[in-house]
Amino acid sequence: MHIIRKLKSFLKADHSFKIIRKPNYNLLKYKKQQSKFTVQKLGKKNPNKIFYIISRTPGAGLFSNVIFVLHHLDIAEKKKFIPVVDMQNFPNFYNEAQKIENTFNSWNYYFDPVSKYKLKDIYKSKKVVFAHNRITKKYNYSVCEKKKFLNLFKKYIKVRKKHLLKINKIRKDYFNINKKIVGIHFRGTSFKTSAGHTFPATLKQIKNVINKLIEKKYEKIFLCTEEKKYFDILNKVYKNKVLFLNTYRSNTNNAFKIYPRKNHRYRLGKEILFETILLSSCDMFVYIQSNVSEFVKMFNVNKNQKRICINNGFNSKNEYIASWLWYVKKSLPSFLGGFNTFEKFKFD
C-alpha cells in the first residue's frame, strides 16, 4: 500500500521547476539557431578574437552546471575560442530577479569569471559562437578522475574569495577540533524516484556505516542532507556528535517550487557549494555517486581523506517504474534483490 501511495503521489505531482529571471530573447534566438560552431557577427569590436558563450538554460543542479561548463571549456580550448560563461542572459534555476553580489550572472554569484572580457563588449563583437544547450554524447558526468578536467577545473573554476573566507572560518571554528570527522552526503527526497540516477542510500545503510565508523574512533559527523526527516532522525540519534549547516531542508521535492526566504535560489547554490567544500575537508567521506561527490573529490581539500561509496546501482530510466523501485528494493532482503545493509564495507 505504501508503494501504491507513492506512485499515485508521483503521478499527481507537479515535477516542473521554473526559472525566476527571464532570458534575453534577442540573444536566445542566436543560440537556438546555432549549428556546429557557427560564428555570429554581433558588432565590430574585437575582430581578431572568437568568443565562446557558455550558457545553459534552464540548467540543473549547481554542480551539474559546473560539469556542463567544464565540458565546454574543453571545447573552447580545443577550438582556441575565448570562453565566457553567461548565466545572466541565459538564466538557470539559481538566478534571482535582482542583482546578487552586484551581478545578474548567476555563475558569478559563486565563481570568478572564466575570462577578463565583459558581456556588454562581447555582444558587440565581430565573432561570437554560442555553445549548444546540452552535454554532447562524447562527454559524461564523470570528471574527477580525468586529468584534462582536473586541469581545466584548476585553471578556470575559482570560488569567489568572499565565500572561501567564510568557509575557512567555519572550518576553523567547527572542524579544527583534533577529532576525526566523517562527512556524509545523504540524498533523499526526489533522488529516490529520479529516473536513470544512482539509487540513494537508505536510512538503515547510513546508520550502519556511522555506527561502524564510531567504533573506529570517528567522533564527529558532518551531516549534509536535503531531507528534513533524515536530518531530524540522525540528529536525534547521534546528538552532539552531529555538525551541520543551517541549510534549506524539506520532505518533498519543493526547493525550486517555493520561495520561503529572501534570496532563496541564490542561497540554495551557496549552501551546496559550502557543504561540498566542507565535505572535502573531512577525514572520511560517505556518499553515493553524484555530481556533489565528483566535486568533493575535485576540491580535494583533505589530501588524506578516506572514502566509502554506497553503491546501490541505478534506478530505472522509465520514470513510472523509477517512482516506486527504490521503495521496493529498500523493503526486500539483499538475496531477493534488495539493497545491501552495509554492515560490512571497505574504504575507497
Secondary structure, 3 states (H helix, E strand, C coil): CHHHHHHHHHHHCCCCCCCCCCCCHHHHHHHHHCCCCCCECCCCECCCCCEEEECCCCCCCHHHHHHHHHHHHHHHHHHCCEEEECCCCCCCCCCCCCCECCECCCHHHHECCCCCCCHHHHCCECCEEECCCCCCCCCCCCCCCCHHHHHHHHHHCCECHHHHHHHHHHHHHHHCCCCCEEEEECCCHHHHHCCCCECCCCHHHHHHHHHHHHHCCCCEEEEECCEHHHHHHHHHHHHHHEECCCCCCECCCCCCCCCCCCCHHHHHHHHHHHHHHHHCCCCEEEECCCHHHHHHHHHCCCCCCEEEECCCCECCCCHHHHHHHHHHHHHCCHHHCCCCCCCCCCCC
